[in-house]
């Protein structure tokens, strides 16, 4: 089967531009550091999604000028993330404004229904996270925390160091 020139050009351009865009992200990560694609904050998560969108846009560019815009956008995202991390690190007030608080969903084997309701987490989703953490009995769970990234951390074992719950919001009645 012979592929017509225009189709081959489109395919090759997509592959080449996507590859260049991904390599550009690697360069930016090397400059900005490993934290670049972490999921430590909601800002980090949004950045990761936005980078994916920019790679998609770059791979569909029809000219070099239109290809450079998503690459510049990637630089802008890395600069914004670097700046927000600096601001949050140096200002507790800005940290509170820019970052959600983690929320306690379960404590000492008891599911905190009020917290589930306020965070709009379904009981079934929490139970799925407990299974992922190899919990075989609710009584094993010292705490389950909805983190700022949307992940659920499950702390289980015999004891729990209270320092691990520092900064975690505990709903009233819990």
Secondary structure, DSSP 4 states (H G I P E B T S, - for coil): -PPPHHHHHHHHHHHHHHHHHHHHHHHHHHHH-GGGG--SSHHHHHHHHHHHHHHHHHHT-SSHHHHHHHHHHHHHHHHHHHHHHHHHHH-HHHHHHHSPPPEEEEETTEE-HHHHHHHT--HHHHHHHHHHTT--SGGGEEEEEE-TTS-EEEEESS---GGGGTT-B--TT-
